[in-house]
Amino acid sequence: MAFGDNGPRKKTAFEKLTLFVVILMVLVTVGGILISALSVLL
């Protein structure tokens, strides 16, 4: 956003990789919470 980013542009491979890693980490975290919650209930 900073450094004068002028509107929409093609994402670089690094940005896509970073976004993928962040989403993966969120999914793993949520999955871990759900599994621990289910194991408590069962």
C-alpha distance matrix in Angstrom:
0.0 3.8 6.7 7.1 5.6 8.6 9.2 10.5 11.6 13.7 12.5 14.2 17.0 15.5 12.6 15.4 17.6 15.3 14.8 18.6 19.5 17.7 19.4 22.6 22.6 22.2 25.1 27.2 26.8 27.7 30.5 31.8 32.0 33.7 36.2 37.1 37.5 39.7 41.8 42.5 43.7 45.8
3.8 0.0 3.8 5.5 6.2 9.6 11.4 13.3 14.0 16.1 15.0 16.0 18.9 17.0 14.7 18.0 19.7 17.3 17.5 21.3 21.7 20.1 22.3 25.2 24.9 24.8 27.8 29.7 29.1 30.3 33.1 34.2 34.3 36.3 38.7 39.4 40.0 42.3 44.2 44.9 46.2 48.4
6.7 3.8 0.0 3.8 5.8 9.1 11.9 13.9 13.8 16.0 15.3 15.7 18.8 17.1 15.4 18.9 20.7 18.7 19.4 23.0 23.5 22.3 24.7 27.4 27.2 27.5 30.4 32.1 31.8 33.2 35.9 36.9 37.3 39.4 41.6 42.3 43.1 45.4 47.1 47.9 49.4 51.4
7.1 5.5 3.8 0.0 3.8 5.9 9.2 11.9 12.3 15.2 15.3 16.4 19.9 18.9 16.8 19.9 22.2 20.6 20.7 24.3 25.3 24.1 26.0 29.0 29.1 29.1 31.8 33.9 33.7 34.7 37.4 38.7 39.0 40.7 43.1 44.1 44.6 46.8 48.8 49.6 50.8 52.9
5.6 6.2 5.8 3.8 0.0 3.8 6.2 8.3 8.8 11.6 11.8 13.4 17.0 16.3 14.0 16.7 19.4 18.0 17.8 21.3 22.7 21.6 23.1 26.2 26.7 26.6 29.1 31.3 31.4 32.2 34.7 36.3 36.7 38.3 40.6 41.8 42.4 44.3 46.4 47.4 48.5 50.4
8.6 9.6 9.1 5.9 3.8 0.0 3.8 6.9 8.0 11.5 12.9 15.0 18.7 18.7 16.3 18.5 21.6 20.6 19.9 23.3 25.1 24.0 25.1 28.3 29.2 28.8 31.0 33.6 33.7 34.3 36.7 38.6 38.9 40.2 42.7 44.1 44.4 46.2 48.5 49.5 50.3 52.3
9.2 11.4 11.9 9.2 6.2 3.8 0.0 3.8 6.5 10.2 11.7 14.6 18.1 18.5 15.7 17.2 20.6 19.8 18.5 21.6 23.9 22.7 23.2 26.5 27.7 27.0 29.0 31.8 32.0 32.2 34.6 36.8 37.0 38.0 40.5 42.1 42.3 43.9 46.4 47.5 48.1 49.9
10.5 13.3 13.9 11.9 8.3 6.9 3.8 0.0 3.8 7.1 8.9 12.2 15.4 16.4 13.5 14.4 18.0 17.7 16.1 18.9 21.6 20.7 20.9 24.1 25.6 25.1 26.6 29.5 30.2 30.3 32.4 34.7 35.2 35.9 38.4 40.2 40.4 41.8 44.3 45.6 46.1 47.8
11.6 14.0 13.8 12.3 8.8 8.0 6.5 3.8 0.0 3.8 6.3 9.2 12.6 13.9 11.7 12.6 16.2 16.4 15.4 17.9 20.6 20.4 20.8 23.6 25.3 25.3 26.8 29.3 30.3 30.8 32.6 34.9 35.8 36.5 38.7 40.6 41.2 42.4 44.7 46.2 46.9 48.4
13.7 16.1 16.0 15.2 11.6 11.5 10.2 7.1 3.8 0.0 3.8 6.4 9.4 11.5 9.8 10.1 13.6 14.6 13.8 15.8 18.5 19.0 19.3 21.6 23.7 24.1 25.2 27.6 29.0 29.6 31.1 33.4 34.6 35.3 37.1 39.3 40.1 41.1 43.2 45.0 45.8 46.9
12.5 15.0 15.3 15.3 11.8 12.9 11.7 8.9 6.3 3.8 0.0 3.8 6.6 8.1 6.1 6.6 10.0 10.8 10.3 12.4 14.9 15.4 16.1 18.3 20.2 20.8 22.1 24.3 25.7 26.5 28.0 30.1 31.4 32.3 34.0 36.0 37.0 38.2 40.1 41.9 42.9 44.0
14.2 16.0 15.7 16.4 13.4 15.0 14.6 12.2 9.2 6.4 3.8 0.0 3.8 5.4 5.3 6.4 8.7 10.0 10.8 12.4 14.4 15.6 16.8 18.4 20.2 21.5 22.8 24.4 26.0 27.3 28.6 30.3 32.0 33.2 34.5 36.4 37.8 38.9 40.5 42.5 43.7 44.7
17.0 18.9 18.8 19.9 17.0 18.7 18.1 15.4 12.6 9.4 6.6 3.8 0.0 3.8 5.5 5.1 6.1 8.6 9.9 10.4 12.2 14.2 15.4 16.3 18.3 20.0 21.0 22.3 24.2 25.8 26.5 28.3 30.3 31.4 32.4 34.4 36.0 36.9 38.4 40.5 41.8 42.6
15.5 17.0 17.1 18.9 16.3 18.7 18.5 16.4 13.9 11.5 8.1 5.4 3.8 0.0 3.8 5.4 5.0 6.1 8.6 9.7 10.5 12.2 14.2 15.1 16.4 18.4 19.9 20.9 22.4 24.3 25.4 26.7 28.6 30.1 31.2 32.8 34.6 35.8 37.1 39.0 40.6 41.5
12.6 14.7 15.4 16.8 14.0 16.3 15.7 13.5 11.7 9.8 6.1 5.3 5.5 3.8 0.0 3.8 5.4 5.1 6.1 8.5 9.9 10.6 12.3 14.1 15.3 16.6 18.3 19.9 21.1 22.6 24.1 25.7 27.2 28.6 30.0 31.7 33.0 34.4 36.0 37.8 39.1 40.3
15.4 18.0 18.9 19.9 16.7 18.5 17.2 14.4 12.6 10.1 6.6 6.4 5.1 5.4 3.8 0.0 3.8 5.5 5.1 6.1 8.6 9.9 10.6 12.1 14.2 15.4 16.4 18.2 20.0 21.1 22.2 24.1 25.9 26.8 28.2 30.2 31.5 32.5 34.2 36.2 37.4 38.3
17.6 19.7 20.7 22.2 19.4 21.6 20.6 18.0 16.2 13.6 10.0 8.7 6.1 5.0 5.4 3.8 0.0 3.8 5.5 5.0 6.1 8.6 9.9 10.4 12.2 14.3 15.3 16.3 18.2 20.0 20.7 22.2 24.3 25.6 26.5 28.4 30.1 31.1 32.4 34.5 36.0 36.8
15.3 17.3 18.7 20.6 18.0 20.6 19.8 17.7 16.4 14.6 10.8 10.0 8.6 6.1 5.1 5.5 3.8 0.0 3.8 5.4 5.1 6.2 8.6 9.8 10.6 12.4 14.3 15.3 16.5 18.4 19.8 21.0 22.7 24.3 25.6 27.1 28.7 30.1 31.4 33.2 34.8 35.9
14.8 17.5 19.4 20.7 17.8 19.9 18.5 16.1 15.4 13.8 10.3 10.8 9.9 8.6 6.1 5.1 5.5 3.8 0.0 3.8 5.5 5.2 6.2 8.5 9.9 10.7 12.3 14.2 15.4 16.6 18.2 19.9 21.3 22.5 24.2 25.9 27.1 28.4 30.2 31.9 33.1 34.4
18.6 21.3 23.0 24.3 21.3 23.3 21.6 18.9 17.9 15.8 12.4 12.4 10.4 9.7 8.5 6.1 5.0 5.4 3.8 0.0 3.8 5.5 5.2 6.0 8.6 10.0 10.5 12.2 14.2 15.4 16.2 18.1 20.0 20.9 22.1 24.2 25.6 26.6 28.1 30.2 31.4 32.3
19.5 21.7 23.5 25.3 22.7 25.1 23.9 21.6 20.6 18.5 14.9 14.4 12.2 10.5 9.9 8.6 6.1 5.1 5.5 3.8 0.0 3.8 5.5 5.0 6.1 8.6 9.9 10.4 12.2 14.2 15.1 16.3 18.3 19.8 20.7 22.4 24.2 25.4 26.6 28.6 30.2 31.1
17.7 20.1 22.3 24.1 21.6 24.0 22.7 20.7 20.4 19.0 15.4 15.6 14.2 12.2 10.6 9.9 8.6 6.2 5.2 5.5 3.8 0.0 3.8 5.4 5.2 6.3 8.7 9.9 10.6 12.4 14.1 15.3 16.7 18.4 19.9 21.3 22.6 24.3 25.8 27.3 28.8 30.2
19.4 22.3 24.7 26.0 23.1 25.1 23.2 20.9 20.8 19.3 16.1 16.8 15.4 14.2 12.3 10.6 9.9 8.6 6.2 5.2 5.5 3.8 0.0 3.8 5.5 5.1 6.2 8.6 9.9 10.6 12.0 14.1 15.4 16.4 18.1 20.0 21.0 22.3 24.1 25.9 27.0 28.2
22.6 25.2 27.4 29.0 26.2 28.3 26.5 24.1 23.6 21.6 18.3 18.4 16.3 15.1 14.1 12.1 10.4 9.8 8.5 6.0 5.0 5.4 3.8 0.0 3.8 5.4 5.1 6.1 8.6 9.9 10.3 12.1 14.3 15.2 16.2 18.2 19.8 20.7 22.2 24.3 25.6 26.4
22.6 24.9 27.2 29.1 26.7 29.2 27.7 25.6 25.3 23.7 20.2 20.2 18.3 16.4 15.3 14.2 12.2 10.6 9.9 8.6 6.1 5.2 5.5 3.8 0.0 3.8 5.4 5.1 6.1 8.6 9.7 10.4 12.3 14.2 15.2 16.5 18.3 19.8 20.9 22.7 24.4 25.5
22.2 24.8 27.5 29.1 26.6 28.8 27.0 25.1 25.3 24.1 20.8 21.5 20.0 18.4 16.6 15.4 14.3 12.4 10.7 10.0 8.6 6.3 5.1 5.4 3.8 0.0 3.8 5.5 5.1 6.1 8.4 9.8 10.6 12.2 14.1 15.5 16.5 18.2 19.9 21.3 22.7 24.2
25.1 27.8 30.4 31.8 29.1 31.0 29.0 26.6 26.8 25.2 22.1 22.8 21.0 19.9 18.3 16.4 15.3 14.3 12.3 10.5 9.9 8.7 6.2 5.1 5.4 3.8 0.0 3.8 5.5 5.2 5.9 8.4 9.9 10.4 11.9 14.1 15.2 16.1 18.0 19.9 20.9 22.0
27.2 29.7 32.1 33.9 31.3 33.6 31.8 29.5 29.3 27.6 24.3 24.4 22.3 20.9 19.9 18.2 16.3 15.3 14.2 12.2 10.4 9.9 8.6 6.1 5.1 5.5 3.8 0.0 3.8 5.6 5.0 6.0 8.6 9.8 10.3 12.1 14.1 15.1 16.2 18.3 19.9 20.7
26.8 29.1 31.8 33.7 31.4 33.7 32.0 30.2 30.3 29.0 25.7 26.0 24.2 22.4 21.1 20.0 18.2 16.5 15.4 14.2 12.2 10.6 9.9 8.6 6.1 5.1 5.5 3.8 0.0 3.8 5.4 5.1 6.3 8.7 9.9 10.7 12.3 14.3 15.4 16.8 18.6 20.1
27.7 30.3 33.2 34.7 32.2 34.3 32.2 30.3 30.8 29.6 26.5 27.3 25.8 24.3 22.6 21.1 20.0 18.4 16.6 15.4 14.2 12.4 10.6 9.9 8.6 6.1 5.2 5.6 3.8 0.0 3.8 5.4 5.1 6.2 8.6 10.0 10.5 12.2 14.2 15.5 16.6 18.3
30.5 33.1 35.9 37.4 34.7 36.7 34.6 32.4 32.6 31.1 28.0 28.6 26.5 25.4 24.1 22.2 20.7 19.8 18.2 16.2 15.1 14.1 12.0 10.3 9.7 8.4 5.9 5.0 5.4 3.8 0.0 3.8 5.4 5.1 6.1 8.6 9.8 10.4 12.1 14.2 15.3 16.2
31.8 34.2 36.9 38.7 36.3 38.6 36.8 34.7 34.9 33.4 30.1 30.3 28.3 26.7 25.7 24.1 22.2 21.0 19.9 18.1 16.3 15.3 14.1 12.1 10.4 9.8 8.4 6.0 5.1 5.4 3.8 0.0 3.8 5.5 5.2 6.2 8.5 9.9 10.5 12.4 14.3 15.3
32.0 34.3 37.3 39.0 36.7 38.9 37.0 35.2 35.8 34.6 31.4 32.0 30.3 28.6 27.2 25.9 24.3 22.7 21.3 20.0 18.3 16.7 15.4 14.3 12.3 10.6 9.9 8.6 6.3 5.1 5.4 3.8 0.0 3.8 5.5 5.3 6.1 8.6 10.0 10.7 12.5 14.3
33.7 36.3 39.4 40.7 38.3 40.2 38.0 35.9 36.5 35.3 32.3 33.2 31.4 30.1 28.6 26.8 25.6 24.3 22.5 20.9 19.8 18.4 16.4 15.2 14.2 12.2 10.4 9.8 8.7 6.2 5.1 5.5 3.8 0.0 3.8 5.5 5.0 6.1 8.5 9.9 10.6 12.1
36.2 38.7 41.6 43.1 40.6 42.7 40.5 38.4 38.7 37.1 34.0 34.5 32.4 31.2 30.0 28.2 26.5 25.6 24.2 22.1 20.7 19.9 18.1 16.2 15.2 14.1 11.9 10.3 9.9 8.6 6.1 5.2 5.5 3.8 0.0 3.8 5.4 5.1 6.1 8.6 9.9 10.4
37.1 39.4 42.3 44.1 41.8 44.1 42.1 40.2 40.6 39.3 36.0 36.4 34.4 32.8 31.7 30.2 28.4 27.1 25.9 24.2 22.4 21.3 20.0 18.2 16.5 15.5 14.1 12.1 10.7 10.0 8.6 6.2 5.3 5.5 3.8 0.0 3.8 5.5 5.1 6.3 8.7 10.0
37.5 40.0 43.1 44.6 42.4 44.4 42.3 40.4 41.2 40.1 37.0 37.8 36.0 34.6 33.0 31.5 30.1 28.7 27.1 25.6 24.2 22.6 21.0 19.8 18.3 16.5 15.2 14.1 12.3 10.5 9.8 8.5 6.1 5.0 5.4 3.8 0.0 3.8 5.5 5.2 6.4 8.8
39.7 42.3 45.4 46.8 44.3 46.2 43.9 41.8 42.4 41.1 38.2 38.9 36.9 35.8 34.4 32.5 31.1 30.1 28.4 26.6 25.4 24.3 22.3 20.7 19.8 18.2 16.1 15.1 14.3 12.2 10.4 9.9 8.6 6.1 5.1 5.5 3.8 0.0 3.8 5.4 5.1 6.1
41.8 44.2 47.1 48.8 46.4 48.5 46.4 44.3 44.7 43.2 40.1 40.5 38.4 37.1 36.0 34.2 32.4 31.4 30.2 28.1 26.6 25.8 24.1 22.2 20.9 19.9 18.0 16.2 15.4 14.2 12.1 10.5 10.0 8.5 6.1 5.1 5.5 3.8 0.0 3.8 5.5 5.2
42.5 44.9 47.9 49.6 47.4 49.5 47.5 45.6 46.2 45.0 41.9 42.5 40.5 39.0 37.8 36.2 34.5 33.2 31.9 30.2 28.6 27.3 25.9 24.3 22.7 21.3 19.9 18.3 16.8 15.5 14.2 12.4 10.7 9.9 8.6 6.3 5.2 5.4 3.8 0.0 3.8 5.6
43.7 46.2 49.4 50.8 48.5 50.3 48.1 46.1 46.9 45.8 42.9 43.7 41.8 40.6 39.1 37.4 36.0 34.8 33.1 31.4 30.2 28.8 27.0 25.6 24.4 22.7 20.9 19.9 18.6 16.6 15.3 14.3 12.5 10.6 9.9 8.7 6.4 5.1 5.5 3.8 0.0 3.8
45.8 48.4 51.4 52.9 50.4 52.3 49.9 47.8 48.4 46.9 44.0 44.7 42.6 41.5 40.3 38.3 36.8 35.9 34.4 32.3 31.1 30.2 28.2 26.4 25.5 24.2 22.0 20.7 20.1 18.3 16.2 15.3 14.3 12.1 10.4 10.0 8.8 6.1 5.2 5.6 3.8 0.0
